[in-house]
Amino acid sequence: HPGCRDPLWSRGLGDVYKRQEKGQPILVGTISVEKSELVSDLLNKRGVNHSVLNAKLHASEADVVAQAGRIGSVTVATNMAGRGVDIKLGGNSEFMAKNEAEKENKVDDKKYMEELISKFDSLINDEKEKVIELGGLYVIGTERHESRRIDLQLRGRSGRQGDPGSSVFYLSLEDDLMRLFISDRIASVLDRLGAEEGEVITAKMVTR
């Protein structure tokens, strides 16, 4: 993609393809609304069905988060919006019940809500088991944020409450944050080592 430096375009995007194909739910974290729209555009061009979660979509935010742990779901999120709702593997039965009750104007009916939650719990249990077999929620960070706390919030979305899950951050030496903090010294070392453009680098001197 001309002029685009986001490493998701290379190996990170391949990760999305591979894992969605087998059904593992994926959460892709971006650091800005603009980047989330760019990622979404790229996924659309390659036919990857996904949901976008950013500051422009307040109304559907909780709904998107609640379904982000379902089989085959891909969710693109900016700065981990929607923190008020848990991503539960297989689906969030409490949120699904609330949605259903709102249609019937029965959100305040405690007995009705309990029955709905129980119904949705039984529906998503099989799906949850399948998602667990696939490795749980897979989190991809497309860049590092200036605030480590926000990176940790994104990473913390996987492997919650004893569930399986994993996360990976794909960075580029040309990312703004990398250019500010690692200087040209590491880039010149990698040049001397013969690192190719687009090659995946996991050397500790870089990842630290």
N, C-alpha and C positions, 0 to 999 in steps of 0.2 A: 504494500500500500504506500504509494509515493508520499514522502514527507512525514510518515507516521513512525514514531519511535517506540511505540508500545510493544514490549516483547510478547504480549499475548498473541500477536499476529503469527508468530512462528511456532515454537514448541507448545506454548500455552494453549493456543487454539487447537492444536492437535490433541492435547489432553482433553479438551471439552468434547471433541468428536468421539474419541476412544471410550471415554467413560459414559457419555450419554447413550452411546450405541448399546452398551450392556445394561443401561438402566440406572446407573448410580446418580443420585441427585447432586447437582453442582451449584455452588454459590461463587460468582465471580465478583470480586471487590474492586472498585475503581476509586480514584481520589477526587473526582469532580463530576458534575452533571454532564459536562461536555464529553468527558472520556467515556462515561456510561453510554451516551448516545452513539459515540463512535464505535464502541464495542458492539452495541446492539445492531448497528447498521451492518457491521462486518458479519455478524452471526446470521442476520437476515439474508445477506447475499449468498451465504453458504447453506441456507435452508435449515438452520438450527432453530427449532421452536424454543422460545424463552420468554421470560417476563422481565420487565425493567422496573427497578425500585429507586426513585430519586426524589428530590425535593419538589418536583413538579407534579407528583402523583400522590398527594396526601390521602385522598379518599380511599384508594385501593391498596395503600401501603400495607396495612395489617393483613389483608387477605392474601397478598402476594407472599409475605413472610410465612404465614400459616401453612401455605402449600409448598414451601421450598424444600421440604424433606420427602416429597413424594417421588415415586419411581420415575426416572427420566426427566425430572424437572431441571431446568437451567434458569437461575435467577441472577441478574446483573444488578448489583447494589452499589450505591455511592455512600462512602463513609458510614456504612452499616446503619442506614435508616431503619425505622421500624423496630427499635429496640424493645418496645412494649409487648411484643409477641414472640413466644418461643418457636424456634424451628424444631419440630418434633418429627422424628423419622416415621414415614408412612402417612403423615398428616397430623394436624392439630384438631383433636376431636372437640375440645372446648370451643374453639373458634368456629368450627363447622356447625356446632349446635347453636351457637349464638346467631349465626347467619340465618339458619333455618327458623329459629324462634322469632327473629325480627320480621320475617315474612308473615308470620301468623300473629304478630303483636303480642307475643307471650314471653318476652325476655324476663319479666318479673315473676313468672310462674315457676317457682323453684322445682316442683315435682316434674313439670313438663321438661324443664331444662335437664334435670338428672336423667330422665328417660332418653332424651336426645343424645346426651353425652355417652350414655351406655350403648346406644345403638351405633353411634359413630366409632366408639372404641372397638366394638366387635368387627366393624367393617374394615378398620385400618390395621388391625393386629397382623393379618396375613401379609399385608403390604410392608409393614414394619420389619417383619422377619426377613422378607426378601431384600429390603434395603440394607439390613444388618449383614446379610450374607455378601452383599456387594461392597461392603467396607464402610457403610454409613455416608454421612455428608462429606463431600470433597470441596474444600475451599481453595480458590485460586486468587491470589493477590496480584494485580497487574502492575503495581508499583508500591514503593514504600511511602507512607504518609509522613509528613513532618512531625506529627505527634505519634510516638510509639504506642500510646494508649489506644489510638484508633486502630492501628495494626493488630493489637492484641484483642480488641473487641471483635474484629473480623475473624481472626484465627480462633477465638473462643466460641464461635458459632458451631464448630465441629467438635465431636467427642464430648457432648454435654451429658451430665448426669449418668456417667458410666457407659454411654453409647459409643460405638466405634466411630471413627472419623479421622480425617487427615487434612493437612493444609500445605500449600506451597506458594512461595512468592516468586514471580518471574520479573527480573529487573534487567535494565539495560545500562551499560556504562554511560549512555547518553541521556538517561533520565536526569531531570533537573537536580534532584536530591543527590544523586551519585556524583554529578559533575561538581557540585558544591563541596562535597565532603571527602571524596577519595582522591581528588586532584588528578593531574595527567600522569603522575608517576606510575600508578598501577597499569594504566592504559599502555604506557610505553613498555613496561615489563612484559605485558601480554603480547604486545607486538613482537618483542624479541623472542618470545617463546613460540611464535608462529601461529597464534590464535586467529582463526578465520572469522570474518564477518558473520554474525548470527550463530556462532558456535556457543554451546552451553558451557558456562564456566562455573565450577563449584569450588574453586580454590579457596581455602580458608582466609587468605589475605583479602579476598574480595567479599566473601559472604559475611565476615565479621563486620 
